[in-house]
Amino acid sequence: MIIELPQRFRIAGKTNKDYAKVIDGVLHIYGVISFRKVMYELTFALKGKRKCYYCGAKVKKKNITLDHIYPQDIGGPTIPDNLLPSCKECNCQKPI
């Protein structure tokens, strides 16, 4: 699977040990870390984590969510190309 990656990306633990890192355009995942967490952090690195994609509002870091463009229940993958940063209000306003 090909996914969009930032030029510089790294997730490190408390001891500064790398858990995920982009090296020469390739994502490397080390040890035990949630794939979902890596994909969420990649999305935030690419698309930001302070502004809602839908309404454009500035959102506090702790209140930002990620919206699946193609929902998971119909097979939408949890990868940066299918995720958009959104405020909780916009993410909850989905057509049925």
Sequence and secondary structure as in RCSB ss.txt:
>XXXX:A:sequence
MIIELPQRFRIAGKTNKDYAKVIDGVLHIYGVISFRKVMYELTFALKGKRKCYYCGAKVKKKNITLDHIYPQDIG
GPTIPDNLLPSCKECNCQKPI
>XXXX:A:secstr
      SS EEE TTS EEEEEETTEEEE SS  HHHHHHHHHHHHH SSB TTT  B  GGGEEEEESS GGGT
   SGGGEEEEEHHHHH    
